[in-house]
Amino acid sequence: MNHAPAIVYANRLCDSETMTNKLIFQIKQDRLSTSELDKLQARCSAELNELRQELNELLKELRAIADGNNHPTAQPHRTAA
């Protein structure tokens, strides 16, 4: 029997406000080692690239929708009988 996990973890740091706040606190308190900061920077860079790609896809979709609205297909006009 498959059960959904009781706790669902965010795939991205930016999806979890709690995790973001904890990381900010640890950074301000100088609790992360150089290697941990390097890993965090690499993860943030990867997440930023993913977000940029998603944004680009959404913009393409919006442009396609806008282009479709600017060039409507010819529809027969209905006249009242």
N, CA, C and O atoms as a Maestro MAE file, in Angstrom:
{
 s_m_m2io_version
 :::
 2.0.0
}

f_m_ct {
 s_m_title
 :::
 protein
 m_atom[324] {
  # First column is atom index #
  i_m_mmod_type
  r_m_x_coord
  r_m_y_coord
  r_m_z_coord
  i_m_residue_number
  s_m_chain_name
  s_m_pdb_residue_name
  s_m_pdb_atom_name
  i_m_atomic_number
  :::
  1 25 0.852 -1.181 0.000 1 A "MET " " N  " 7
  2 3 0.000 0.000 0.000 1 A "MET " " CA " 6
  3 2 0.895 1.241 0.000 1 A "MET " " C  " 6
  4 15 1.737 1.396 0.884 1 A "MET " " O  " 8
  5 25 0.719 2.118 -0.980 2 A "ASN " " N  " 7
  6 3 1.524 3.336 -1.089 2 A "ASN " " CA " 6
  7 2 0.897 4.448 -0.269 2 A "ASN " " C  " 6
  8 15 -0.296 4.733 -0.371 2 A "ASN " " O  " 8
  9 25 1.730 5.061 0.539 3 A "HIS " " N  " 7
  10 3 1.281 6.199 1.338 3 A "HIS " " CA " 6
  11 2 2.035 7.428 0.894 3 A "HIS " " C  " 6
  12 15 3.219 7.360 0.562 3 A "HIS " " O  " 8
  13 25 1.352 8.543 0.889 4 A "ALA " " N  " 7
  14 3 2.022 9.817 0.629 4 A "ALA " " CA " 6
  15 2 2.839 10.160 1.863 4 A "ALA " " C  " 6
  16 15 2.407 9.896 2.985 4 A "ALA " " O  " 8
  17 25 4.013 10.745 1.671 5 A "PRO " " N  " 7
  18 3 4.812 11.089 2.840 5 A "PRO " " CA " 6
  19 2 4.094 12.108 3.716 5 A "PRO " " C  " 6
  20 15 3.379 12.979 3.219 5 A "PRO " " O  " 8
  21 25 4.291 11.987 5.012 6 A "ALA " " N  " 7
  22 3 3.644 12.904 5.950 6 A "ALA " " CA " 6
  23 2 4.216 14.309 5.824 6 A "ALA " " C  " 6
  24 15 3.508 15.299 6.009 6 A "ALA " " O  " 8
  25 25 5.496 14.383 5.509 7 A "ILE " " N  " 7
  26 3 6.149 15.672 5.334 7 A "ILE " " CA " 6
  27 2 6.598 15.777 3.891 7 A "ILE " " C  " 6
  28 15 7.278 14.889 3.376 7 A "ILE " " O  " 8
  29 25 6.219 16.853 3.248 8 A "VAL " " N  " 7
  30 3 6.627 17.075 1.866 8 A "VAL " " CA " 6
  31 2 7.666 18.185 1.863 8 A "VAL " " C  " 6
  32 15 7.402 19.304 2.302 8 A "VAL " " O  " 8
  33 25 8.836 17.862 1.369 9 A "TYR " " N  " 7
  34 3 9.913 18.833 1.343 9 A "TYR " " CA " 6
  35 2 9.891 19.602 0.029 9 A "TYR " " C  " 6
  36 15 9.580 19.045 -1.024 9 A "TYR " " O  " 8
  37 25 10.215 20.855 0.099 10 A "ALA " " N  " 7
  38 3 10.266 21.696 -1.093 10 A "ALA " " CA " 6
  39 2 11.462 21.264 -1.942 10 A "ALA " " C  " 6
  40 15 12.528 20.946 -1.415 10 A "ALA " " O  " 8
  41 25 11.270 21.256 -3.246 11 A "ASN " " N  " 7
  42 3 12.357 20.916 -4.148 11 A "ASN " " CA " 6
  43 2 13.374 22.045 -4.231 11 A "ASN " " C  " 6
  44 15 14.556 21.805 -4.475 11 A "ASN " " O  " 8
  45 25 12.925 23.247 -4.032 12 A "ARG " " N  " 7
  46 3 13.796 24.419 -4.124 12 A "ARG " " CA " 6
  47 2 13.847 25.132 -2.782 12 A "ARG " " C  " 6
  48 15 12.898 25.114 -1.999 12 A "ARG " " O  " 8
  49 25 14.976 25.749 -2.554 13 A "LEU " " N  " 7
  50 3 15.108 26.529 -1.318 13 A "LEU " " CA " 6
  51 2 14.101 27.664 -1.285 13 A "LEU " " C  " 6
  52 15 13.532 27.975 -0.238 13 A "LEU " " O  " 8
  53 25 13.886 28.281 -2.441 14 A "CYS " " N  " 7
  54 3 12.986 29.438 -2.495 14 A "CYS " " CA " 6
  55 2 11.521 29.046 -2.288 14 A "CYS " " C  " 6
  56 15 10.680 29.909 -2.036 14 A "CYS " " O  " 8
  57 25 11.211 27.744 -2.392 15 A "ASP " " N  " 7
  58 3 9.837 27.295 -2.172 15 A "ASP " " CA " 6
  59 2 9.511 27.142 -0.687 15 A "ASP " " C  " 6
  60 15 8.348 26.978 -0.317 15 A "ASP " " O  " 8
  61 25 10.526 27.196 0.150 16 A "SER " " N  " 7
  62 3 10.327 27.025 1.583 16 A "SER " " CA " 6
  63 2 10.807 28.272 2.323 16 A "SER " " C  " 6
  64 15 12.007 28.507 2.461 16 A "SER " " O  " 8
  65 25 9.862 29.047 2.785 17 A "GLU " " N  " 7
  66 3 10.222 30.271 3.515 17 A "GLU " " CA " 6
  67 2 10.960 29.926 4.806 17 A "GLU " " C  " 6
  68 15 11.873 30.643 5.215 17 A "GLU " " O  " 8
  69 25 10.564 28.830 5.442 18 A "THR " " N  " 7
  70 3 11.229 28.412 6.669 18 A "THR " " CA " 6
  71 2 12.692 28.080 6.416 18 A "THR " " C  " 6
  72 15 13.572 28.522 7.155 18 A "THR " " O  " 8
  73 25 12.950 27.301 5.370 19 A "MET " " N  " 7
  74 3 14.329 26.932 5.051 19 A "MET " " CA " 6
  75 2 15.144 28.163 4.664 19 A "MET " " C  " 6
  76 15 16.301 28.297 5.062 19 A "MET " " O  " 8
  77 25 14.547 29.047 3.899 20 A "THR " " N  " 7
  78 3 15.238 30.273 3.512 20 A "THR " " CA " 6
  79 2 15.619 31.085 4.741 20 A "THR " " C  " 6
  80 15 16.746 31.569 4.845 20 A "THR " " O  " 8
  81 25 14.682 31.234 5.672 21 A "ASN " " N  " 7
  82 3 14.961 31.993 6.891 21 A "ASN " " CA " 6
  83 2 16.038 31.322 7.746 21 A "ASN " " C  " 6
  84 15 16.884 32.004 8.325 21 A "ASN " " O  " 8
  85 25 16.010 29.996 7.826 22 A "LYS " " N  " 7
  86 3 17.034 29.283 8.588 22 A "LYS " " CA " 6
  87 2 18.407 29.485 7.966 22 A "LYS " " C  " 6
  88 15 19.388 29.707 8.676 22 A "LYS " " O  " 8
  89 25 18.477 29.409 6.649 23 A "LEU " " N  " 7
  90 3 19.757 29.608 5.974 23 A "LEU " " CA " 6
  91 2 20.272 31.029 6.166 23 A "LEU " " C  " 6
  92 15 21.460 31.236 6.415 23 A "LEU " " O  " 8
  93 25 19.384 31.997 6.051 24 A "ILE " " N  " 7
  94 3 19.793 33.391 6.264 24 A "ILE " " CA " 6
  95 2 20.336 33.571 7.679 24 A "ILE " " C  " 6
  96 15 21.354 34.234 7.882 24 A "ILE " " O  " 8
  97 25 19.658 32.985 8.644 25 A "PHE " " N  " 7
  98 3 20.110 33.087 10.034 25 A "PHE " " CA " 6
  99 2 21.485 32.451 10.195 25 A "PHE " " C  " 6
  100 15 22.375 33.037 10.811 25 A "PHE " " O  " 8
  101 25 21.662 31.237 9.634 26 A "GLN " " N  " 7
  102 3 22.949 30.553 9.759 26 A "GLN " " CA " 6
  103 2 24.076 31.340 9.085 26 A "GLN " " C  " 6
  104 15 25.197 31.386 9.591 26 A "GLN " " O  " 8
  105 25 23.774 31.948 7.960 27 A "ILE " " N  " 7
  106 3 24.787 32.748 7.257 27 A "ILE " " CA " 6
  107 2 25.148 33.972 8.086 27 A "ILE " " C  " 6
  108 15 26.327 34.290 8.247 27 A "ILE " " O  " 8
  109 25 24.137 34.662 8.612 28 A "LYS " " N  " 7
  110 3 24.401 35.857 9.428 28 A "LYS " " CA " 6
  111 2 25.183 35.523 10.693 28 A "LYS " " C  " 6
  112 15 25.985 36.328 11.167 28 A "LYS " " O  " 8
  113 25 24.944 34.328 11.237 29 A "GLN " " N  " 7
  114 3 25.635 33.912 12.457 29 A "GLN " " CA " 6
  115 2 26.988 33.267 12.146 29 A "GLN " " C  " 6
  116 15 27.688 32.817 13.054 29 A "GLN " " O  " 8
  117 25 27.354 33.222 10.866 30 A "ASP " " N  " 7
  118 3 28.625 32.641 10.418 30 A "ASP " " CA " 6
  119 2 28.760 31.181 10.865 30 A "ASP " " C  " 6
  120 15 29.807 30.763 11.359 30 A "ASP " " O  " 8
  121 25 27.678 30.416 10.680 31 A "ARG " " N  " 7
  122 3 27.652 29.026 11.114 31 A "ARG " " CA " 6
  123 2 27.932 28.039 9.977 31 A "ARG " " C  " 6
  124 15 28.029 26.836 10.216 31 A "ARG " " O  " 8
  125 25 28.062 28.530 8.757 32 A "LEU " " N  " 7
  126 3 28.309 27.634 7.631 32 A "LEU " " CA " 6
  127 2 29.780 27.670 7.253 32 A "LEU " " C  " 6
  128 15 30.404 28.730 7.203 32 A "LEU " " O  " 8
  129 25 30.317 26.485 6.987 33 A "SER " " N  " 7
  130 3 31.715 26.405 6.568 33 A "SER " " CA " 6
  131 2 31.846 26.879 5.128 33 A "SER " " C  " 6
  132 15 30.853 27.077 4.428 33 A "SER " " O  " 8
  133 25 33.065 27.052 4.710 34 A "THR " " N  " 7
  134 3 33.324 27.490 3.331 34 A "THR " " CA " 6
  135 2 32.767 26.474 2.339 34 A "THR " " C  " 6
  136 15 32.176 26.861 1.331 34 A "THR " " O  " 8
  137 25 32.945 25.198 2.605 35 A "SER " " N  " 7
  138 3 32.429 24.179 1.683 35 A "SER " " CA " 6
  139 2 30.901 24.167 1.665 35 A "SER " " C  " 6
  140 15 30.293 23.959 0.615 35 A "SER " " O  " 8
  141 25 30.279 24.390 2.826 36 A "GLU " " N  " 7
  142 3 28.812 24.460 2.865 36 A "GLU " " CA " 6
  143 2 28.308 25.677 2.094 36 A "GLU " " C  " 6
  144 15 27.298 25.601 1.394 36 A "GLU " " O  " 8
  145 25 29.012 26.792 2.226 37 A "LEU " " N  " 7
  146 3 28.631 27.988 1.469 37 A "LEU " " CA " 6
  147 2 28.805 27.766 -0.031 37 A "LEU " " C  " 6
  148 15 27.983 28.218 -0.828 37 A "LEU " " O  " 8
  149 25 29.870 27.073 -0.410 38 A "ASP " " N  " 7
  150 3 30.083 26.758 -1.826 38 A "ASP " " CA " 6
  151 2 28.965 25.883 -2.372 38 A "ASP " " C  " 6
  152 15 28.474 26.112 -3.478 38 A "ASP " " O  " 8
  153 25 28.560 24.874 -1.591 39 A "LYS " " N  " 7
  154 3 27.462 23.991 -2.003 39 A "LYS " " CA " 6
  155 2 26.151 24.780 -2.117 39 A "LYS " " C  " 6
  156 15 25.375 24.594 -3.055 39 A "LYS " " O  " 8
  157 25 25.928 25.658 -1.146 40 A "LEU " " N  " 7
  158 3 24.719 26.482 -1.162 40 A "LEU " " CA " 6
  159 2 24.709 27.403 -2.373 40 A "LEU " " C  " 6
  160 15 23.676 27.577 -3.021 40 A "LEU " " O  " 8
  161 25 25.859 27.990 -2.675 41 A "GLN " " N  " 7
  162 3 25.945 28.865 -3.840 41 A "GLN " " CA " 6
  163 2 25.681 28.094 -5.124 41 A "GLN " " C  " 6
  164 15 24.989 28.592 -6.012 41 A "GLN " " O  " 8
  165 25 26.219 26.896 -5.233 42 A "ALA " " N  " 7
  166 3 25.995 26.068 -6.425 42 A "ALA " " CA " 6
  167 2 24.519 25.696 -6.545 42 A "ALA " " C  " 6
  168 15 23.950 25.727 -7.636 42 A "ALA " " O  " 8
  169 25 23.910 25.346 -5.423 43 A "ARG " " N  " 7
  170 3 22.486 24.983 -5.451 43 A "ARG " " CA " 6
  171 2 21.630 26.187 -5.839 43 A "ARG " " C  " 6
  172 15 20.707 26.066 -6.645 43 A "ARG " " O  " 8
  173 25 21.937 27.336 -5.266 44 A "CYS " " N  " 7
  174 3 21.169 28.547 -5.596 44 A "CYS " " CA " 6
  175 2 21.326 28.920 -7.063 44 A "CYS " " C  " 6
  176 15 20.363 29.338 -7.705 44 A "CYS " " O  " 8
  177 25 22.528 28.771 -7.592 45 A "SER " " N  " 7
  178 3 22.759 29.068 -9.008 45 A "SER " " CA " 6
  179 2 21.956 28.121 -9.891 45 A "SER " " C  " 6
  180 15 21.357 28.543 -10.880 45 A "SER " " O  " 8
  181 25 21.945 26.839 -9.531 46 A "ALA " " N  " 7
  182 3 21.178 25.855 -10.303 46 A "ALA " " CA " 6
  183 2 19.681 26.169 -10.244 46 A "ALA " " C  " 6
  184 15 18.987 26.105 -11.259 46 A "ALA " " O  " 8
  185 25 19.188 26.511 -9.046 47 A "GLU " " N  " 7
  186 3 17.777 26.847 -8.904 47 A "GLU " " CA " 6
  187 2 17.427 28.106 -9.686 47 A "GLU " " C  " 6
  188 15 16.358 28.183 -10.291 47 A "GLU " " O  " 8
  189 25 18.305 29.078 -9.679 48 A "LEU " " N  " 7
  190 3 18.079 30.305 -10.434 48 A "LEU " " CA " 6
  191 2 17.987 30.004 -11.926 48 A "LEU " " C  " 6
  192 15 17.125 30.547 -12.616 48 A "LEU " " O  " 8
  193 25 18.862 29.150 -12.421 49 A "ASN " " N  " 7
  194 3 18.805 28.764 -13.828 49 A "ASN " " CA " 6
  195 2 17.505 28.050 -14.163 49 A "ASN " " C  " 6
  196 15 16.915 28.298 -15.215 49 A "ASN " " O  " 8
  197 25 17.048 27.157 -13.269 50 A "GLU " " N  " 7
  198 3 15.769 26.473 -13.476 50 A "GLU " " CA " 6
  199 2 14.627 27.483 -13.536 50 A "GLU " " C  " 6
  200 15 13.761 27.397 -14.407 50 A "GLU " " O  " 8
  201 25 14.629 28.430 -12.615 51 A "LEU " " N  " 7
  202 3 13.572 29.446 -12.583 51 A "LEU " " CA " 6
  203 2 13.589 30.304 -13.842 51 A "LEU " " C  " 6
  204 15 12.535 30.662 -14.366 51 A "LEU " " O  " 8
  205 25 14.787 30.635 -14.330 52 A "ARG " " N  " 7
  206 3 14.890 31.405 -15.571 52 A "ARG " " CA " 6
  207 2 14.314 30.628 -16.746 52 A "ARG " " C  " 6
  208 15 13.609 31.189 -17.584 52 A "ARG " " O  " 8
  209 25 14.620 29.321 -16.805 53 A "GLN " " N  " 7
  210 3 14.090 28.495 -17.885 53 A "GLN " " CA " 6
  211 2 12.570 28.420 -17.820 53 A "GLN " " C  " 6
  212 15 11.892 28.526 -18.842 53 A "GLN " " O  " 8
  213 25 12.039 28.237 -16.614 54 A "GLU " " N  " 7
  214 3 10.580 28.196 -16.462 54 A "GLU " " CA " 6
  215 2 9.957 29.517 -16.867 54 A "GLU " " C  " 6
  216 15 8.920 29.535 -17.528 54 A "GLU " " O  " 8
  217 25 10.573 30.622 -16.481 55 A "LEU " " N  " 7
  218 3 10.069 31.937 -16.855 55 A "LEU " " CA " 6
  219 2 10.088 32.117 -18.362 55 A "LEU " " C  " 6
  220 15 9.134 32.642 -18.936 55 A "LEU " " O  " 8
  221 25 11.160 31.689 -19.008 56 A "ASN " " N  " 7
  222 3 11.248 31.784 -20.468 56 A "ASN " " CA " 6
  223 2 10.136 30.989 -21.135 56 A "ASN " " C  " 6
  224 15 9.537 31.456 -22.103 56 A "ASN " " O  " 8
  225 25 9.851 29.786 -20.625 57 A "GLU " " N  " 7
  226 3 8.772 28.972 -21.185 57 A "GLU " " CA " 6
  227 2 7.422 29.666 -21.013 57 A "GLU " " C  " 6
  228 15 6.606 29.687 -21.935 57 A "GLU " " O  " 8
  229 25 7.194 30.230 -19.831 58 A "LEU " " N  " 7
  230 3 5.936 30.941 -19.591 58 A "LEU " " CA " 6
  231 2 5.806 32.156 -20.501 58 A "LEU " " C  " 6
  232 15 4.723 32.438 -21.013 58 A "LEU " " O  " 8
  233 25 6.899 32.871 -20.701 59 A "LEU " " N  " 7
  234 3 6.868 34.035 -21.591 59 A "LEU " " CA " 6
  235 2 6.580 33.621 -23.024 59 A "LEU " " C  " 6
  236 15 5.848 34.310 -23.734 59 A "LEU " " O  " 8
  237 25 7.151 32.501 -23.454 60 A "LYS " " N  " 7
  238 3 6.868 31.997 -24.805 60 A "LYS " " CA " 6
  239 2 5.382 31.680 -24.953 60 A "LYS " " C  " 6
  240 15 4.762 32.014 -25.962 60 A "LYS " " O  " 8
  241 25 4.819 31.028 -23.926 61 A "GLU " " N  " 7
  242 3 3.395 30.693 -23.967 61 A "GLU " " CA " 6
  243 2 2.542 31.956 -24.015 61 A "GLU " " C  " 6
  244 15 1.580 32.030 -24.779 61 A "GLU " " O  " 8
  245 25 2.893 32.947 -23.200 62 A "LEU " " N  " 7
  246 3 2.136 34.201 -23.191 62 A "LEU " " CA " 6
  247 2 2.236 34.924 -24.529 62 A "LEU " " C  " 6
  248 15 1.255 35.476 -25.025 62 A "LEU " " O  " 8
  249 25 3.447 34.912 -25.109 63 A "ARG " " N  " 7
  250 3 3.609 35.547 -26.418 63 A "ARG " " CA " 6
  251 2 2.783 34.835 -27.479 63 A "ARG " " C  " 6
  252 15 2.199 35.482 -28.349 63 A "ARG " " O  " 8
  253 25 2.730 33.520 -27.414 64 A "ALA " " N  " 7
  254 3 1.930 32.758 -28.374 64 A "ALA " " CA " 6
  255 2 0.449 33.092 -28.213 64 A "ALA " " C  " 6
  256 15 -0.271 33.234 -29.202 64 A "ALA " " O  " 8
  257 25 0.002 33.214 -26.977 65 A "ILE " " N  " 7
  258 3 -1.394 33.578 -26.719 65 A "ILE " " CA " 6
  259 2 -1.668 34.986 -27.232 65 A "ILE " " C  " 6
  260 15 -2.678 35.229 -27.894 65 A "ILE " " O  " 8
  261 25 -0.763 35.912 -26.921 66 A "ALA " " N  " 7
  262 3 -0.946 37.299 -27.370 66 A "ALA " " CA " 6
  263 2 -0.917 37.376 -28.882 66 A "ALA " " C  " 6
  264 15 -1.700 38.119 -29.474 66 A "ALA " " O  " 8
  265 25 -0.038 36.630 -29.517 67 A "ASP " " N  " 7
  266 3 0.038 36.632 -30.973 67 A "ASP " " CA " 6
  267 2 -1.247 36.074 -31.577 67 A "ASP " " C  " 6
  268 15 -1.721 36.563 -32.602 67 A "ASP " " O  " 8
  269 25 -1.803 35.056 -30.940 68 A "GLY " " N  " 7
  270 3 -3.075 34.495 -31.403 68 A "GLY " " CA " 6
  271 2 -4.211 35.477 -31.260 68 A "GLY " " C  " 6
  272 15 -5.118 35.499 -32.092 68 A "GLY " " O  " 8
  273 25 -4.179 36.295 -30.218 69 A "ASN " " N  " 7
  274 3 -5.221 37.299 -30.012 69 A "ASN " " CA " 6
  275 2 -5.074 38.462 -30.984 69 A "ASN " " C  " 6
  276 15 -6.061 39.116 -31.321 69 A "ASN " " O  " 8
  277 25 -3.859 38.724 -31.435 70 A "ASN " " N  " 7
  278 3 -3.638 39.818 -32.372 70 A "ASN " " CA " 6
  279 2 -3.968 39.417 -33.808 70 A "ASN " " C  " 6
  280 15 -4.222 40.276 -34.653 70 A "ASN " " O  " 8
  281 25 -3.963 38.137 -34.079 71 A "HIS " " N  " 7
  282 3 -4.246 37.638 -35.427 71 A "HIS " " CA " 6
  283 2 -5.352 36.598 -35.365 71 A "HIS " " C  " 6
  284 15 -5.096 35.412 -35.577 71 A "HIS " " O  " 8
  285 25 -6.576 37.019 -35.079 72 A "PRO " " N  " 7
  286 3 -7.661 36.034 -34.974 72 A "PRO " " CA " 6
  287 2 -7.952 35.403 -36.332 72 A "PRO " " C  " 6
  288 15 -7.829 36.035 -37.382 72 A "PRO " " O  " 8
  289 25 -8.339 34.146 -36.269 73 A "THR " " N  " 7
  290 3 -8.688 33.462 -37.510 73 A "THR " " CA " 6
  291 2 -10.003 34.030 -38.016 73 A "THR " " C  " 6
  292 15 -10.834 34.495 -37.237 73 A "THR " " O  " 8
  293 25 -10.179 33.987 -39.317 74 A "ALA " " N  " 7
  294 3 -11.405 34.517 -39.931 74 A "ALA " " CA " 6
  295 2 -12.586 33.675 -39.503 74 A "ALA " " C  " 6
  296 15 -12.615 32.467 -39.733 74 A "ALA " " O  " 8
  297 25 -13.548 34.307 -38.888 75 A "GLN " " N  " 7
  298 3 -14.743 33.608 -38.437 75 A "GLN " " CA " 6
  299 2 -15.925 34.187 -39.189 75 A "GLN " " C  " 6
  300 15 -16.007 35.401 -39.376 75 A "GLN " " O  " 8
  301 25 -16.832 33.343 -39.618 76 A "PRO " " N  " 7
  302 3 -18.003 33.866 -40.320 76 A "PRO " " CA " 6
  303 2 -18.827 34.757 -39.389 76 A "PRO " " C  " 6
  304 15 -19.007 34.463 -38.207 76 A "PRO " " O  " 8
  305 25 -19.312 35.843 -39.959 77 A "HIS " " N  " 7
  306 3 -20.133 36.761 -39.177 77 A "HIS " " CA " 6
  307 2 -21.565 36.260 -39.175 77 A "HIS " " C  " 6
  308 15 -22.098 35.869 -40.213 77 A "HIS " " O  " 8
  309 25 -22.169 36.275 -38.031 78 A "ARG " " N  " 7
  310 3 -23.568 35.848 -37.914 78 A "ARG " " CA " 6
  311 2 -24.466 37.058 -38.058 78 A "ARG " " C  " 6
  312 15 -24.188 38.130 -37.521 78 A "ARG " " O  " 8
  313 25 -25.508 36.872 -38.764 79 A "THR " " N  " 7
  314 3 -26.479 37.962 -38.908 79 A "THR " " CA " 6
  315 2 -27.764 37.546 -38.230 79 A "THR " " C  " 6
  316 15 -28.116 36.367 -38.198 79 A "THR " " O  " 8
  317 25 -28.445 38.509 -37.698 80 A "ALA " " N  " 7
  318 3 -29.710 38.231 -37.016 80 A "ALA " " CA " 6
  319 2 -30.759 37.921 -38.073 80 A "ALA " " C  " 6
  320 15 -30.853 38.603 -39.094 80 A "ALA " " O  " 8
  321 25 -31.538 36.892 -37.814 81 A "ALA " " N  " 7
  322 3 -32.572 36.513 -38.777 81 A "ALA " " CA " 6
  323 2 -33.864 37.186 -38.490 81 A "ALA " " C  " 6
  324 15 -34.842 36.976 -39.207 81 A "ALA " " O  " 8
  :::
 }
 m_bond[323] {
  # First column is bond index #
  i_m_from
  i_m_to
  i_m_order
  :::
  1 1 2 1
  2 2 3 1
  3 3 4 2
  4 3 5 1
  5 5 6 1
  6 6 7 1
  7 7 8 2
  8 7 9 1
  9 9 10 1
  10 10 11 1
  11 11 12 2
  12 11 13 1
  13 13 14 1
  14 14 15 1
  15 15 16 2
  16 15 17 1
  17 17 18 1
  18 18 19 1
  19 19 20 2
  20 19 21 1
  21 21 22 1
  22 22 23 1
  23 23 24 2
  24 23 25 1
  25 25 26 1
  26 26 27 1
  27 27 28 2
  28 27 29 1
  29 29 30 1
  30 30 31 1
  31 31 32 2
  32 31 33 1
  33 33 34 1
  34 34 35 1
  35 35 36 2
  36 35 37 1
  37 37 38 1
  38 38 39 1
  39 39 40 2
  40 39 41 1
  41 41 42 1
  42 42 43 1
  43 43 44 2
  44 43 45 1
  45 45 46 1
  46 46 47 1
  47 47 48 2
  48 47 49 1
  49 49 50 1
  50 50 51 1
  51 51 52 2
  52 51 53 1
  53 53 54 1
  54 54 55 1
  55 55 56 2
  56 55 57 1
  57 57 58 1
  58 58 59 1
  59 59 60 2
  60 59 61 1
  61 61 62 1
  62 62 63 1
  63 63 64 2
  64 63 65 1
  65 65 66 1
  66 66 67 1
  67 67 68 2
  68 67 69 1
  69 69 70 1
  70 70 71 1
  71 71 72 2
  72 71 73 1
  73 73 74 1
  74 74 75 1
  75 75 76 2
  76 75 77 1
  77 77 78 1
  78 78 79 1
  79 79 80 2
  80 79 81 1
  81 81 82 1
  82 82 83 1
  83 83 84 2
  84 83 85 1
  85 85 86 1
  86 86 87 1
  87 87 88 2
  88 87 89 1
  89 89 90 1
  90 90 91 1
  91 91 92 2
  92 91 93 1
  93 93 94 1
  94 94 95 1
  95 95 96 2
  96 95 97 1
  97 97 98 1
  98 98 99 1
  99 99 100 2
  100 99 101 1
  101 101 102 1
  102 102 103 1
  103 103 104 2
  104 103 105 1
  105 105 106 1
  106 106 107 1
  107 107 108 2
  108 107 109 1
  109 109 110 1
  110 110 111 1
  111 111 112 2
  112 111 113 1
  113 113 114 1
  114 114 115 1
  115 115 116 2
  116 115 117 1
  117 117 118 1
  118 118 119 1
  119 119 120 2
  120 119 121 1
  121 121 122 1
  122 122 123 1
  123 123 124 2
  124 123 125 1
  125 125 126 1
  126 126 127 1
  127 127 128 2
  128 127 129 1
  129 129 130 1
  130 130 131 1
  131 131 132 2
  132 131 133 1
  133 133 134 1
  134 134 135 1
  135 135 136 2
  136 135 137 1
  137 137 138 1
  138 138 139 1
  139 139 140 2
  140 139 141 1
  141 141 142 1
  142 142 143 1
  143 143 144 2
  144 143 145 1
  145 145 146 1
  146 146 147 1
  147 147 148 2
  148 147 149 1
  149 149 150 1
  150 150 151 1
  151 151 152 2
  152 151 153 1
  153 153 154 1
  154 154 155 1
  155 155 156 2
  156 155 157 1
  157 157 158 1
  158 158 159 1
  159 159 160 2
  160 159 161 1
  161 161 162 1
  162 162 163 1
  163 163 164 2
  164 163 165 1
  165 165 166 1
  166 166 167 1
  167 167 168 2
  168 167 169 1
  169 169 170 1
  170 170 171 1
  171 171 172 2
  172 171 173 1
  173 173 174 1
  174 174 175 1
  175 175 176 2
  176 175 177 1
  177 177 178 1
  178 178 179 1
  179 179 180 2
  180 179 181 1
  181 181 182 1
  182 182 183 1
  183 183 184 2
  184 183 185 1
  185 185 186 1
  186 186 187 1
  187 187 188 2
  188 187 189 1
  189 189 190 1
  190 190 191 1
  191 191 192 2
  192 191 193 1
  193 193 194 1
  194 194 195 1
  195 195 196 2
  196 195 197 1
  197 197 198 1
  198 198 199 1
  199 199 200 2
  200 199 201 1
  201 201 202 1
  202 202 203 1
  203 203 204 2
  204 203 205 1
  205 205 206 1
  206 206 207 1
  207 207 208 2
  208 207 209 1
  209 209 210 1
  210 210 211 1
  211 211 212 2
  212 211 213 1
  213 213 214 1
  214 214 215 1
  215 215 216 2
  216 215 217 1
  217 217 218 1
  218 218 219 1
  219 219 220 2
  220 219 221 1
  221 221 222 1
  222 222 223 1
  223 223 224 2
  224 223 225 1
  225 225 226 1
  226 226 227 1
  227 227 228 2
  228 227 229 1
  229 229 230 1
  230 230 231 1
  231 231 232 2
  232 231 233 1
  233 233 234 1
  234 234 235 1
  235 235 236 2
  236 235 237 1
  237 237 238 1
  238 238 239 1
  239 239 240 2
  240 239 241 1
  241 241 242 1
  242 242 243 1
  243 243 244 2
  244 243 245 1
  245 245 246 1
  246 246 247 1
  247 247 248 2
  248 247 249 1
  249 249 250 1
  250 250 251 1
  251 251 252 2
  252 251 253 1
  253 253 254 1
  254 254 255 1
  255 255 256 2
  256 255 257 1
  257 257 258 1
  258 258 259 1
  259 259 260 2
  260 259 261 1
  261 261 262 1
  262 262 263 1
  263 263 264 2
  264 263 265 1
  265 265 266 1
  266 266 267 1
  267 267 268 2
  268 267 269 1
  269 269 270 1
  270 270 271 1
  271 271 272 2
  272 271 273 1
  273 273 274 1
  274 274 275 1
  275 275 276 2
  276 275 277 1
  277 277 278 1
  278 278 279 1
  279 279 280 2
  280 279 281 1
  281 281 282 1
  282 282 283 1
  283 283 284 2
  284 283 285 1
  285 285 286 1
  286 286 287 1
  287 287 288 2
  288 287 289 1
  289 289 290 1
  290 290 291 1
  291 291 292 2
  292 291 293 1
  293 293 294 1
  294 294 295 1
  295 295 296 2
  296 295 297 1
  297 297 298 1
  298 298 299 1
  299 299 300 2
  300 299 301 1
  301 301 302 1
  302 302 303 1
  303 303 304 2
  304 303 305 1
  305 305 306 1
  306 306 307 1
  307 307 308 2
  308 307 309 1
  309 309 310 1
  310 310 311 1
  311 311 312 2
  312 311 313 1
  313 313 314 1
  314 314 315 1
  315 315 316 2
  316 315 317 1
  317 317 318 1
  318 318 319 1
  319 319 320 2
  320 319 321 1
  321 321 322 1
  322 322 323 1
  323 323 324 2
  :::
 }
}
